């Protein structure tokens, strides 16, 4: 189970890293043209960049605390935050009419919930 939790956290971290880089460094106009980026047309540049920075922090928070053994409780806390972020993403994609991205966000939400459950519960990082 530990390996499955690390795999799920790693996958989510990769998703967060890619999403964070694109939202932080790609101009909003280009994001709006990309598949699934239609929601950015109705969002401010600051909001999109803030989401990008939050995703970059999530990528770090899903891996680094446990890998470095510095406050590993931050892994499940980050996973819970990712669940909340995915709820917001599903709402944004629903408003934009991107149903396939709602399903993808639901998958990410389930993975994050699994990481949170596993790391708060049976496979918690304990000293």
Secondary structure, 3 states (H helix, E strand, C coil): CHHHHHHHHHHHHHHHHHHHHHHHHCCHHHHHHCCCCHHHHHCCHHHHHHHHHHHHHHHHHHHHHHHCCCCCCHHHHHHHHHHHHHHHHHHHHHHHCCHHHHHHHHHHHHHHHHHHHHHHCCCCCCC
